[in-house]
Amino acid sequence: MTERRVTHATFTIERRYEASVARVFAAWAKPEAKQRWFACHGDWMPGPYEFDFRVGGREHLSTRDTDGVDHIYDAIYQDIVPGERIIYAYQMQLDTRRISVSLATVEFRAEGDGTRLVFTEQAAFLDGYDRPEEREIGTRAGLENLACELQRQTATA
């Protein structure tokens, strides 16, 4: 029998981007842009992707890792204030096993000619399948991918 337990954790990541608030917010709000940067591992095989960016809307992302395990992200947008914040609740699964449930808040603040992004996650990690430090590492990788996406957009503009 699997031992049932919950580990609660909160972490905050602050990151400055050399792009306007409008551009950084759009990278979260436009499906083409978000799909390019959101997954934290570039060598994983992308699967189905759905994106409905509105309060009550859903986002679904599935990727398969190099060991053949599906990592499934399902989110519901709870609050969206254009150019200021996004709040969403989401769950993560490994194949059919739910590994966590989280509330994430993304804040966008003008800072000079750039943007300060503040990402806060409050999470319940289930039954030892994921750990807070691993989630934070993955989130940092995703936010680094966002920086690359913003640079790519600048280079092609």
C-alpha positions as CSV (number, residue, x, y, z in Angstrom):
1,M,0.0,0.0,0.0
2,T,1.3,3.5,-0.9
3,E,2.0,5.7,2.1
4,R,-0.3,8.8,1.7
5,R,1.2,12.1,2.7
6,V,1.2,15.8,1.7
7,T,4.2,18.2,1.8
8,H,3.2,21.9,1.7
9,A,5.6,24.5,0.2
10,T,5.6,28.0,-1.0
11,F,8.4,29.6,-3.1
12,T,8.8,32.9,-4.9
13,I,11.0,33.6,-7.8
14,E,11.7,37.2,-9.0
15,R,13.2,37.8,-12.4
16,R,13.9,40.9,-14.5
17,Y,13.3,40.9,-18.2
18,E,14.6,43.4,-20.7
19,A,11.2,43.7,-22.3
20,S,8.1,45.8,-21.6
21,V,5.3,44.6,-19.3
22,A,3.1,44.4,-22.4
23,R,5.5,42.0,-24.1
24,V,6.2,39.8,-21.1
25,F,2.4,39.6,-20.3
26,A,1.7,38.7,-23.9
27,A,4.2,35.8,-23.7
28,W,2.0,34.4,-21.0
29,A,-1.3,35.2,-22.7
30,K,-0.8,34.2,-26.4
31,P,-0.9,30.5,-27.0
32,E,1.8,30.4,-29.8
33,A,4.3,32.2,-27.6
34,K,3.5,30.3,-24.4
35,Q,3.7,27.0,-26.1
36,R,7.3,27.8,-27.2
37,W,8.7,28.6,-23.8
38,F,6.5,27.0,-21.1
39,A,7.8,23.4,-20.9
40,C,10.9,23.3,-18.8
41,H,12.7,20.5,-20.7
42,G,13.5,21.1,-24.4
43,D,14.4,17.5,-25.1
44,W,10.9,16.1,-24.1
45,M,8.4,15.2,-26.7
46,P,5.4,17.6,-26.8
47,G,1.9,16.2,-26.7
48,P,-1.6,17.7,-26.7
49,Y,-1.8,21.4,-25.9
50,E,-4.9,23.4,-25.2
51,F,-5.0,27.1,-24.1
52,D,-8.1,29.2,-23.2
53,F,-6.7,32.4,-21.6
54,R,-9.6,33.9,-19.7
55,V,-10.9,33.7,-16.2
56,G,-12.4,30.2,-15.9
57,G,-10.4,29.1,-19.0
58,R,-8.3,26.0,-19.0
59,E,-4.8,25.2,-20.1
60,H,-3.6,21.6,-20.7
61,L,0.0,20.6,-21.6
62,S,1.3,17.1,-21.9
63,T,5.0,16.2,-22.5
64,R,6.7,12.8,-22.6
65,D,10.1,12.6,-20.9
66,T,13.1,10.6,-22.3
67,D,12.0,7.6,-20.1
68,G,8.5,7.6,-21.8
69,V,6.6,9.0,-18.8
70,D,3.9,11.6,-19.6
71,H,4.0,14.8,-17.5
72,I,0.6,16.4,-17.6
73,Y,-0.2,19.9,-16.5
74,D,-3.9,21.0,-16.1
75,A,-4.7,24.6,-15.1
76,I,-7.7,26.8,-14.5
77,Y,-7.3,30.6,-14.7
78,Q,-8.7,32.1,-11.5
79,D,-7.9,35.8,-12.0
80,I,-6.4,37.8,-14.9
81,V,-5.7,41.6,-14.7
82,P,-4.0,42.4,-18.1
83,G,-0.5,43.7,-17.7
84,E,-0.6,43.2,-13.9
85,R,-1.2,39.6,-12.7
86,I,-2.3,36.1,-13.6
87,I,-3.5,33.7,-10.9
88,Y,-4.2,30.0,-11.8
89,A,-4.7,26.7,-10.0
90,Y,-3.1,23.7,-11.5
91,Q,-2.4,20.0,-11.0
92,M,0.5,17.9,-12.2
93,Q,0.4,14.2,-13.1
94,L,2.9,11.6,-14.0
95,D,0.9,9.4,-16.3
96,T,-2.3,8.8,-14.3
97,R,-0.7,9.6,-10.9
98,R,-1.5,13.1,-9.5
99,I,1.7,14.4,-7.9
100,S,0.7,18.0,-6.9
101,V,-1.9,20.7,-6.7
102,S,-0.8,24.3,-6.7
103,L,-1.9,27.9,-6.8
104,A,0.4,30.2,-8.8
105,T,0.5,34.0,-8.9
106,V,2.4,35.8,-11.6
107,E,2.9,39.6,-11.1
108,F,4.2,42.0,-13.7
109,R,5.8,45.2,-12.6
110,A,7.4,47.9,-14.8
111,E,11.0,48.5,-13.8
112,G,12.8,51.1,-15.9
113,D,12.5,50.0,-19.5
114,G,12.0,46.3,-18.5
115,T,9.8,44.2,-16.3
116,R,10.1,42.6,-12.9
117,L,8.2,39.3,-12.8
118,V,7.3,37.9,-9.4
119,F,6.2,34.3,-9.5
120,T,4.8,32.7,-6.3
121,E,3.6,29.1,-6.0
122,Q,1.8,27.6,-3.1
123,A,1.8,23.8,-3.5
124,A,0.7,20.6,-2.0
125,F,3.0,17.8,-3.1
126,L,1.4,14.4,-2.9
127,D,2.7,11.1,-1.7
128,G,6.4,11.8,-2.3
129,Y,6.2,11.8,-6.1
130,D,7.6,15.4,-6.4
131,R,9.5,17.7,-4.1
132,P,9.4,21.5,-3.7
133,E,13.0,22.0,-4.7
134,E,12.5,20.0,-7.9
135,R,9.4,22.2,-8.8
136,E,11.3,25.4,-8.2
137,I,14.2,24.2,-10.4
138,G,11.7,23.4,-13.2
139,T,10.0,26.7,-12.7
140,R,13.3,28.6,-13.0
141,A,14.1,26.6,-16.2
142,G,10.7,27.7,-17.6
143,L,11.3,31.3,-16.7
144,E,14.8,31.1,-18.4
145,N,13.0,29.8,-21.5
146,L,10.7,32.8,-21.3
147,A,13.8,35.1,-21.4
148,C,15.0,33.2,-24.5
149,E,11.6,33.6,-26.1
150,L,11.6,37.4,-25.4
151,Q,15.1,37.6,-26.9
152,R,14.0,35.6,-29.9
153,Q,11.1,38.0,-30.4
154,T,13.5,41.0,-30.2
155,A,15.9,39.4,-32.7
156,T,13.1,38.7,-35.3
157,A,11.4,42.1,-34.9
